[in-house]
Amino acid sequence: MKTRQLIQNSGITFLVICLIIALSGCDKNFLTENPKDRVSSGIFWKTEKDATGALMGVYRGNKWNGWWNSFNGWNIVGVLFSADWTDVGSNKESGSGYPAGGIISTSTQVSDMWSYNYMIISRANNFLENIGNVNMDETRRSEMIAEVRFLRAYSYFWLSQLYGNVPLITKVLTFEEANSVTQSPQDSVVDFAINELTEAADDLPVQRPPEENGRIEKGAALALKGRLLMASHKWSEAAETYKKIIDLNRYSIDSRFKELFEESGDNSNEIIFARKYTQGSEFGEPITQQDAPPGWYGGYTQLTFYQSFVDMFLMTDGKPIDQSTLYDPKHPFDNRDPRLYATVLLPDYSVVNGRIYRGSPDSTTQTGPGVTGYGFNKFWDHNYAGNKNEYGGDYPLLRYAEVLLSYLESEVESGNPISQSLLDETINKVRGRASVAMPPVSETNPDKLMEIIMRERAVEFACEGGIRYWDLVRWKKASEALNRDFYGMKITDDPANYTGKYKIDDEGHIFIRSKKTFHDYNYLWPIPQSDLDVNHNLKQNSGY
């Protein structure tokens, strides 16, 4: 009974579960085959096929206990939660996204993020402890080790940045060890991850052959290292790291934008690292085609966007709506950055498969808390006719656009002079893709340029892998961005005489929710209460 309780309650206890790792055959479907059974480690870890099966198990994580569908930093659920935890949008079931009472130690998202990532770390540690027993080519062994070190570092990125001081586990633990571990300082965990990524990059190929699409490359290790360096405000090192990726000449900005987030974009040279999904199988995903799209088109309207997010998109002359002569309040969606149309379904304006989108909660069945009237479009494949619960489009976790914008930000924060050539090689490549074609940036004043970069990242990376959340945290703007009222679409031009059932502001926009309750201490999440209850060596973060 005690052992069962420990398994149920302690996230780190999962570190000991993977002493026997998942196994499967080795074929070209490296990332899409699920382990079919489990075997004793006494007869495993003999051949390269065993090593490949175990490596695949680390990539895939685990689907049991609902974790395939939880907010953990690895998967498509980030479309919903990485928006709802920021100033981008609202989850219709607001309590299942950003907690109504704020970030608390009993939140499902807080505990899922912790547990899932320690499970990945467990699998990685088991792999690294046993790969030396396999009779295989040394170059391939070194490459596999580098892949697993990246995957472990990716989990430590999320853990260290969200929780601060966390247990730094580098070996498989017994039950007793798992329930008595202590926390390492955040800086130590970050330094460990950066070192892992630095060494892993040396053993990873610059580019994979087509049959290995989705496996980690050198650029992925460097891009994640850059994120960690930026989070630590090590700007010069971050800039140097991002420049190494650029100099690989491996990646490029795709001329497309919306298609990047659909199945047709899976093989784009802009995608550095992505969560793989397989159409028409148990490894498809339901979020982008069923859960998030509007009920107007048969979806569940799970994610809708705030008015303030829509207002971030510039006019086609490159100016904000409050500065551009192109902006017409009576026709607010005309002449906007094309990424607005690719990201948001605009009420009485956007057309999908010949049908205009009616977003107003007053005129559709899209009712419920958090419904703003601005519908989900990014990642929704309008041409997909298969099972909506088994879509195969991948979920980008690292893109080359992030590398270019992060390189520019790191150069600005380093205090280096900004030249037009640097702008042209970074932000203007992102804005200049053929499907976007926004005016180039020429601003070199550091303060003004940072404002431009902040806006650019908001509209470019919406719903992608928590990037907006990390940006707000890195800039120390989360308190400002989240502690305010949020509104949706304008539902009346005569707010003084509006008699509908919704609360509105003075301009007629529907009221969605008040502040998301982000305190200064929320820059670090709480340690999950379930783990504190089991392991009394763990210390809660201040404020909780």
C-alpha positions as CSV (number, residue, x, y, z in Angstrom):
1,M,0.0,0.0,0.0
2,K,2.8,2.4,0.9
3,T,4.6,1.8,-2.4
4,R,1.5,2.3,-4.4
5,Q,0.8,5.6,-2.6
6,L,4.3,6.8,-3.3
7,I,3.9,6.1,-7.0
8,Q,0.6,8.0,-7.2
9,N,1.7,11.0,-5.2
10,S,5.4,11.7,-6.0
11,G,6.5,13.0,-9.4
12,I,10.1,12.1,-8.7
13,T,9.2,8.6,-7.7
14,F,8.6,8.1,-11.4
15,L,12.4,8.3,-11.8
16,V,12.6,4.7,-10.6
17,I,9.9,3.3,-12.8
18,C,11.9,3.2,-16.0
19,L,14.5,0.7,-14.9
20,I,13.0,-1.4,-17.6
21,I,12.8,0.7,-20.7
22,A,10.4,0.6,-23.6
23,L,11.5,-1.5,-26.6
24,S,10.5,-1.7,-30.2
25,G,11.8,-2.5,-33.6
26,C,14.1,-0.2,-35.5
27,D,12.7,1.1,-38.8
28,K,12.2,4.3,-40.7
29,N,9.3,5.3,-38.5
30,F,11.7,6.1,-35.7
31,L,9.6,8.6,-33.9
32,T,6.1,7.3,-34.7
33,E,6.3,3.7,-33.5
34,N,5.3,3.0,-30.0
35,P,7.1,0.4,-27.9
36,K,5.1,-2.8,-28.2
37,D,6.2,-4.5,-25.0
38,R,8.7,-4.5,-22.2
39,V,11.6,-6.8,-21.4
40,S,14.0,-7.4,-18.6
41,S,17.2,-5.3,-18.6
42,G,19.0,-8.7,-18.3
43,I,18.2,-9.6,-21.9
44,F,18.0,-6.0,-23.2
45,W,20.8,-3.6,-24.0
46,K,22.7,-6.0,-26.3
47,T,22.3,-4.8,-29.8
48,E,22.0,-1.6,-31.7
49,K,18.3,-2.4,-32.3
50,D,17.9,-2.4,-28.5
51,A,19.6,0.9,-28.2
52,T,17.4,2.4,-31.0
53,G,14.2,1.1,-29.3
54,A,15.3,2.6,-26.0
55,L,16.2,5.9,-27.7
56,M,12.8,6.0,-29.2
57,G,11.3,5.5,-25.8
58,V,13.0,8.7,-24.5
59,Y,11.8,10.7,-27.6
60,R,8.2,9.5,-27.3
61,G,7.9,9.9,-23.5
62,N,4.8,8.1,-22.3
63,K,1.2,8.3,-23.2
64,W,-0.3,6.6,-20.1
65,N,-2.0,8.5,-17.3
66,G,-3.1,11.2,-19.7
67,W,0.3,12.8,-20.0
68,W,0.2,12.9,-23.7
69,N,-2.6,15.5,-23.2
70,S,-1.1,17.6,-20.4
71,F,0.7,20.9,-20.2
72,N,4.4,19.7,-20.0
73,G,6.3,21.8,-22.5
74,W,6.7,19.0,-25.1
75,N,3.4,18.7,-26.9
76,I,0.5,20.2,-28.8
77,V,-1.4,21.1,-25.6
78,G,1.0,24.1,-25.5
79,V,-1.3,25.6,-28.1
80,L,-3.9,26.0,-25.5
81,F,-2.0,26.6,-22.3
82,S,0.9,28.6,-23.6
83,A,-1.7,31.1,-24.8
84,D,-3.9,30.9,-21.7
85,W,-1.0,31.4,-19.3
86,T,-0.2,34.7,-21.0
87,D,-1.9,37.8,-22.5
88,V,-2.6,36.1,-25.8
89,G,-5.8,34.2,-25.3
90,S,-8.3,32.4,-23.2
91,N,-9.1,28.8,-22.6
92,K,-12.9,28.4,-22.7
93,E,-12.6,26.2,-19.6
94,S,-10.6,28.9,-17.8
95,G,-10.2,26.8,-14.7
96,S,-8.3,24.1,-16.6
97,G,-5.9,26.6,-18.0
98,Y,-4.7,29.5,-16.0
99,P,-6.0,28.7,-12.5
100,A,-8.8,31.0,-11.4
101,G,-7.2,31.5,-8.0
102,G,-3.7,32.1,-9.5
103,I,-0.7,29.9,-9.8
104,I,-1.0,27.5,-6.9
105,S,0.8,24.3,-5.7
106,T,-2.2,22.1,-6.3
107,S,-2.8,23.1,-9.9
108,T,-2.9,20.3,-12.3
109,Q,-0.6,22.1,-14.7
110,V,1.9,22.7,-12.0
111,S,2.1,19.0,-11.0
112,D,1.9,17.7,-14.6
113,M,4.8,19.8,-15.7
114,W,6.9,18.5,-12.8
115,S,6.0,14.8,-13.1
116,Y,6.2,14.5,-16.8
117,N,9.6,16.0,-17.1
118,Y,11.0,14.0,-14.4
119,M,9.7,10.9,-16.1
120,I,11.6,11.9,-19.3
121,I,14.7,12.5,-17.2
122,S,14.3,9.0,-15.7
123,R,14.2,7.5,-19.1
124,A,17.2,9.5,-20.2
125,N,19.2,8.5,-17.2
126,N,18.4,4.8,-17.7
127,F,19.5,5.1,-21.3
128,L,22.8,6.8,-20.5
129,E,23.6,4.2,-17.8
130,N,23.1,1.3,-20.1
131,I,24.1,2.4,-23.6
132,G,27.7,1.5,-22.9
133,N,26.7,-2.2,-22.7
134,V,25.5,-2.3,-26.3
135,N,27.8,-3.7,-29.1
136,M,27.5,-1.0,-31.7
137,D,29.4,1.5,-33.9
138,E,31.0,4.1,-31.6
139,T,30.0,7.1,-33.8
140,R,26.4,6.1,-33.7
141,R,26.6,5.5,-29.9
142,S,28.0,9.0,-29.4
143,E,25.2,10.5,-31.5
144,M,22.5,8.7,-29.6
145,I,24.0,9.8,-26.3
146,A,24.0,13.4,-27.5
147,E,20.3,13.1,-28.5
148,V,19.4,11.8,-25.0
149,R,21.5,14.5,-23.3
150,F,19.5,17.1,-25.3
151,L,16.2,15.6,-24.3
152,R,17.2,15.6,-20.7
153,A,18.4,19.2,-20.9
154,Y,15.1,20.2,-22.5
155,S,13.3,18.9,-19.5
156,Y,15.7,20.7,-17.2
157,F,15.1,23.9,-19.2
158,W,11.4,23.7,-18.2
159,L,12.0,22.6,-14.7
160,S,14.7,25.1,-13.8
161,Q,12.9,28.1,-15.4
162,L,9.5,27.3,-13.9
163,Y,10.4,26.1,-10.4
164,G,13.9,27.5,-9.8
165,N,15.7,25.2,-7.4
166,V,14.9,21.6,-8.4
167,P,16.4,18.2,-7.9
168,L,19.2,17.6,-10.3
169,I,19.0,13.9,-11.0
170,T,21.6,12.3,-13.3
171,K,21.2,8.6,-12.4
172,V,18.4,6.1,-11.9
173,L,17.2,6.2,-8.3
174,T,15.8,3.7,-5.9
175,F,12.4,4.4,-4.4
176,E,14.1,5.5,-1.2
177,E,16.4,7.9,-3.0
178,A,13.6,9.3,-5.1
179,N,11.6,10.3,-2.0
180,S,14.5,11.9,-0.3
181,V,16.2,14.0,-3.0
182,T,17.1,17.6,-2.3
183,Q,17.0,20.6,-4.6
184,S,20.0,22.1,-6.4
185,P,20.3,25.8,-6.9
186,Q,18.7,27.0,-10.2
187,D,22.1,28.3,-11.5
188,S,23.6,24.9,-11.0
189,V,20.8,23.2,-12.9
190,V,21.1,25.8,-15.7
191,D,24.9,25.4,-15.9
192,F,24.5,21.6,-16.0
193,A,22.0,21.9,-18.9
194,I,24.2,24.4,-20.8
195,N,27.2,22.1,-20.5
196,E,25.1,19.1,-21.6
197,L,24.0,21.0,-24.7
198,T,27.5,22.3,-25.5
199,E,28.9,18.8,-25.5
200,A,25.9,17.2,-27.2
201,A,26.2,19.7,-30.1
202,D,29.7,18.4,-30.8
203,D,28.4,14.9,-31.5
204,L,25.3,15.8,-33.4
205,P,25.0,16.1,-37.2
206,V,24.3,19.4,-38.9
207,Q,21.6,17.8,-41.0
208,R,19.7,14.5,-40.9
209,P,18.8,12.4,-44.0
210,P,15.1,12.4,-44.8
211,E,14.5,9.0,-43.1
212,E,15.7,10.5,-39.8
213,N,13.5,13.6,-40.0
214,G,12.6,14.7,-36.5
215,R,15.8,13.4,-34.8
216,I,17.8,16.1,-33.1
217,E,20.5,18.0,-34.9
218,K,23.3,20.3,-33.8
219,G,21.2,23.4,-34.4
220,A,18.6,22.2,-31.8
221,A,21.2,21.8,-29.1
222,L,22.6,25.2,-29.8
223,A,19.1,26.8,-30.0
224,L,18.1,25.4,-26.6
225,K,21.4,26.5,-25.2
226,G,20.7,30.0,-26.5
227,R,17.3,30.0,-24.7
228,L,19.0,29.1,-21.4
229,L,21.7,31.8,-21.8
230,M,19.1,34.4,-22.6
231,A,17.1,33.4,-19.5
232,S,20.2,33.9,-17.5
233,H,20.8,37.2,-19.1
234,K,24.2,36.0,-20.5
235,W,23.7,38.1,-23.6
236,S,27.1,37.9,-25.2
237,E,27.3,34.2,-24.9
238,A,23.7,33.9,-26.2
239,A,24.5,36.0,-29.2
240,E,27.6,33.9,-29.9
241,T,25.6,30.7,-29.7
242,Y,22.9,32.0,-32.1
243,K,25.5,33.2,-34.5
244,K,26.9,29.6,-34.6
245,I,23.5,28.4,-35.7
246,I,23.2,31.0,-38.5
247,D,26.7,30.1,-39.7
248,L,25.7,26.4,-40.0
249,N,23.8,27.5,-43.2
250,R,21.4,24.7,-42.4
251,Y,18.1,26.5,-41.7
252,S,16.2,29.2,-43.5
253,I,13.1,31.3,-43.2
254,D,10.2,29.6,-45.1
255,S,8.3,31.8,-47.6
256,R,5.1,30.4,-46.0
257,F,3.7,31.2,-42.6
258,K,0.4,29.5,-41.9
259,E,1.4,26.3,-43.7
260,L,4.4,26.0,-41.3
261,F,1.9,25.0,-38.6
262,E,0.1,22.4,-40.7
263,E,1.2,19.0,-41.9
264,S,2.5,20.4,-45.2
265,G,5.1,22.3,-43.2
266,D,6.6,19.3,-41.3
267,N,9.7,19.2,-43.5
268,S,10.4,22.9,-43.7
269,N,14.0,24.0,-43.3
270,E,12.7,26.6,-40.7
271,I,11.8,23.9,-38.2
272,I,14.7,23.0,-35.9
273,F,12.9,20.7,-33.4
274,A,9.3,19.6,-33.3
275,R,7.0,17.2,-31.5
276,K,6.1,14.5,-34.0
277,Y,2.6,13.3,-34.7
278,T,1.3,10.7,-37.1
279,Q,-2.0,11.1,-39.0
280,G,-4.7,8.5,-38.6
281,S,-3.1,6.7,-35.7
282,E,-3.1,6.7,-31.9
283,F,-0.2,9.2,-32.2
284,G,-2.2,11.8,-34.0
285,E,-3.5,14.8,-32.0
286,P,-7.0,16.3,-31.4
287,I,-6.2,19.8,-30.3
288,T,-5.6,21.7,-33.5
289,Q,-8.4,20.3,-35.6
290,Q,-11.1,19.5,-33.0
291,D,-10.6,21.2,-29.6
292,A,-9.3,24.6,-30.5
293,P,-11.2,25.7,-33.7
294,P,-14.5,27.5,-33.3
295,G,-17.9,25.8,-32.8
296,W,-19.0,27.8,-35.8
297,Y,-17.0,25.2,-37.9
298,G,-17.7,22.2,-35.7
299,G,-14.9,22.6,-33.2
300,Y,-15.0,23.0,-29.5
301,T,-13.9,26.7,-29.3
302,Q,-11.4,25.8,-26.7
303,L,-9.1,28.7,-27.5
304,T,-10.0,32.2,-28.4
305,F,-7.8,35.4,-28.5
306,Y,-8.0,38.6,-26.6
307,Q,-8.7,42.0,-28.2
308,S,-5.4,43.3,-26.8
309,F,-3.5,40.5,-28.7
310,V,-5.3,41.3,-31.9
311,D,-4.3,45.0,-31.4
312,M,-0.6,44.0,-31.3
313,F,-0.6,43.3,-35.1
314,L,0.6,46.2,-37.1
315,M,-0.8,47.8,-40.2
316,T,0.7,47.0,-43.5
317,D,2.7,50.3,-43.4
318,G,4.5,48.9,-40.3
319,K,2.8,51.2,-37.8
320,P,0.6,50.4,-34.8
321,I,-3.1,50.9,-35.2
322,D,-3.0,54.0,-33.0
323,Q,-0.4,55.6,-35.3
324,S,-1.2,54.5,-38.8
325,T,-3.4,56.5,-41.2
326,L,-4.5,53.1,-42.7
327,Y,-6.4,52.2,-39.6
328,D,-10.2,52.6,-39.8
329,P,-12.1,51.8,-36.6
330,K,-15.1,50.9,-38.7
331,H,-13.0,48.4,-40.7
332,P,-10.4,47.4,-38.1
333,F,-9.2,44.3,-39.8
334,D,-8.3,45.8,-43.2
335,N,-4.7,46.4,-44.1
336,R,-3.2,44.4,-41.2
337,D,0.0,42.3,-40.9
338,P,-0.9,39.0,-42.7
339,R,0.1,37.0,-39.7
340,L,-3.1,38.3,-38.0
341,Y,-5.2,36.6,-40.7
342,A,-3.1,33.4,-40.4
343,T,-3.4,33.3,-36.6
344,V,-6.8,34.6,-35.7
345,L,-10.3,34.1,-37.1
346,L,-11.8,37.6,-37.2
347,P,-15.6,38.0,-36.7
348,D,-17.6,38.8,-39.8
349,Y,-14.3,39.1,-41.7
350,S,-12.5,35.8,-42.0
351,V,-13.7,33.1,-44.5
352,V,-13.0,29.4,-44.1
353,N,-14.0,27.1,-47.0
354,G,-16.4,29.7,-48.3
355,R,-18.2,30.3,-45.0
356,I,-17.7,33.7,-43.2
357,Y,-16.8,33.4,-39.5
358,R,-19.5,34.7,-37.1
359,G,-17.7,35.0,-33.9
360,S,-20.1,36.9,-31.6
361,P,-21.3,34.8,-28.7
362,D,-24.6,36.6,-29.1
363,S,-25.0,35.1,-32.6
364,T,-23.5,31.6,-32.3
365,T,-23.4,28.6,-30.1
366,Q,-19.9,29.5,-29.0
367,T,-20.9,30.4,-25.5
368,G,-19.0,29.8,-22.3
369,P,-16.6,31.5,-20.0
370,G,-13.6,32.9,-21.8
371,V,-15.1,33.0,-25.3
372,T,-13.8,36.2,-26.9
373,G,-15.3,36.0,-30.4
374,Y,-11.8,35.9,-31.9
375,G,-11.3,32.3,-33.2
376,F,-8.3,30.0,-33.5
377,N,-6.8,29.7,-36.9
378,K,-3.0,29.1,-36.5
379,F,-2.4,25.3,-36.7
380,W,-5.9,24.6,-38.0
381,D,-5.6,22.9,-41.4
382,H,-8.7,23.9,-43.3
383,N,-8.1,21.2,-46.0
384,Y,-7.8,18.3,-43.6
385,A,-10.7,15.8,-44.0
386,G,-9.5,13.0,-41.8
387,N,-10.3,12.0,-38.2
388,K,-10.1,15.3,-36.3
389,N,-8.7,13.4,-33.3
390,E,-5.8,12.0,-35.2
391,Y,-4.1,14.8,-37.0
392,G,-0.5,14.3,-38.0
393,G,0.9,17.8,-38.3
394,D,4.0,18.3,-36.1
395,Y,4.2,20.9,-33.3
396,P,7.3,23.2,-33.7
397,L,9.2,23.6,-30.5
398,L,12.2,25.4,-32.0
399,R,12.1,27.5,-35.2
400,Y,14.8,29.4,-37.1
401,A,12.7,32.6,-36.7
402,E,13.3,32.3,-33.0
403,V,17.0,32.0,-33.6
404,L,17.1,35.2,-35.7
405,L,15.0,37.3,-33.3
406,S,16.8,36.0,-30.3
407,Y,20.2,36.8,-31.9
408,L,19.1,40.3,-32.5
409,E,17.7,40.7,-28.9
410,S,20.9,39.3,-27.5
411,E,23.0,41.8,-29.5
412,V,20.8,44.7,-28.3
413,E,21.0,43.6,-24.7
414,S,24.8,43.1,-25.0
415,G,25.1,46.8,-25.8
416,N,26.6,46.2,-29.2
417,P,25.9,48.7,-32.0
418,I,23.0,47.7,-34.2
419,S,23.6,48.1,-38.0
420,Q,21.1,47.9,-40.8
421,S,22.8,44.8,-42.1
422,L,22.2,43.1,-38.7
423,L,18.5,44.1,-38.9
424,D,18.3,42.8,-42.5
425,E,19.9,39.4,-41.5
426,T,17.5,38.9,-38.5
427,I,14.1,40.6,-38.0
428,N,13.7,41.7,-41.6
429,K,14.1,38.1,-42.8
430,V,11.3,37.1,-40.5
431,R,9.0,40.0,-41.5
432,G,10.1,39.7,-45.1
433,R,8.9,36.1,-45.8
434,A,6.8,36.2,-49.0
435,S,3.6,35.4,-47.3
436,V,4.0,38.3,-44.8
437,A,6.1,41.0,-46.6
438,M,5.9,43.5,-43.8
439,P,8.0,46.7,-44.2
440,P,11.6,46.3,-43.1
441,V,12.8,47.7,-39.7
442,S,15.4,50.4,-39.8
443,E,15.3,51.5,-36.1
444,T,18.7,51.2,-34.4
445,N,18.0,53.0,-31.1
446,P,18.2,50.1,-28.5
447,D,15.2,51.1,-26.5
448,K,12.9,51.6,-29.4
449,L,14.2,48.5,-31.2
450,M,13.5,46.4,-28.1
451,E,9.8,47.5,-28.2
452,I,9.7,46.4,-31.9
453,I,11.3,43.0,-31.0
454,M,8.9,42.4,-28.2
455,R,5.9,43.0,-30.5
456,E,7.4,41.0,-33.3
457,R,7.9,38.0,-31.0
458,A,4.4,38.2,-29.7
459,V,2.7,38.0,-33.2
460,E,5.3,35.6,-34.6
461,F,5.3,33.0,-31.9
462,A,1.7,32.9,-30.6
463,C,0.8,29.5,-29.2
464,E,4.2,28.1,-29.8
465,G,5.9,26.1,-27.0
466,G,5.5,28.7,-24.2
467,I,7.6,31.3,-26.0
468,R,5.4,34.2,-25.0
469,Y,5.4,33.1,-21.4
470,W,9.2,32.9,-21.3
471,D,9.4,36.3,-23.0
472,L,7.2,38.0,-20.4
473,V,9.2,36.3,-17.6
474,R,12.6,37.2,-19.2
475,W,11.5,40.9,-19.7
476,K,10.0,41.0,-16.2
477,K,6.7,42.1,-17.7
478,A,4.5,39.3,-16.7
479,S,3.0,41.2,-13.7
480,E,2.2,44.2,-16.0
481,A,0.9,42.1,-18.8
482,L,-1.3,39.8,-16.7
483,N,-2.7,41.9,-13.9
484,R,-5.3,43.7,-15.9
485,D,-8.8,43.2,-17.4
486,F,-9.1,41.2,-20.6
487,Y,-11.7,41.8,-23.3
488,G,-12.8,40.2,-26.5
489,M,-14.4,41.4,-29.7
490,K,-16.6,44.5,-30.0
491,I,-20.2,43.4,-29.9
492,T,-22.0,46.7,-30.1
493,D,-21.4,50.1,-31.5
494,D,-23.8,51.6,-29.0
495,P,-22.5,50.5,-25.6
496,A,-24.7,53.0,-23.7
497,N,-27.8,51.3,-24.9
498,Y,-26.6,47.7,-25.0
499,T,-29.1,45.4,-23.3
500,G,-27.4,42.0,-24.0
501,K,-26.3,39.5,-21.4
502,Y,-22.6,40.3,-21.5
503,K,-20.6,42.8,-19.6
504,I,-18.9,45.2,-21.9
505,D,-16.4,48.1,-21.7
506,D,-17.0,51.7,-22.7
507,E,-16.2,50.9,-26.4
508,G,-18.5,47.9,-26.6
509,H,-16.0,45.1,-26.2
510,I,-17.1,42.0,-24.4
511,F,-15.6,41.5,-20.9
512,I,-13.8,38.2,-20.6
513,R,-12.1,38.1,-17.3
514,S,-10.3,40.2,-14.7
515,K,-6.7,39.9,-13.7
516,K,-5.0,36.6,-14.0
517,T,-3.6,37.1,-10.5
518,F,0.2,37.1,-11.3
519,H,2.2,38.2,-8.3
520,D,5.9,39.0,-8.2
521,Y,6.6,35.6,-6.6
522,N,4.8,33.9,-9.5
523,Y,7.9,34.4,-11.6
524,L,8.7,31.0,-10.0
525,W,6.0,28.4,-9.8
526,P,5.4,26.5,-6.6
527,I,6.8,23.0,-6.0
528,P,3.8,20.6,-6.4
529,Q,2.1,20.0,-3.1
530,S,1.9,16.3,-3.9
531,D,5.7,16.0,-3.9
532,L,6.1,18.1,-0.8
533,D,3.7,15.8,1.0
534,V,5.9,12.8,0.1
535,N,9.4,14.2,0.3
536,H,10.0,16.6,3.3
537,N,13.4,17.5,2.0
538,L,11.9,19.6,-0.7
539,K,11.4,23.3,0.1
540,Q,8.6,25.4,-1.2
541,N,9.3,28.5,-3.2
542,S,8.7,31.9,-1.5
543,G,5.2,33.2,-1.5
544,Y,3.3,29.9,-1.7
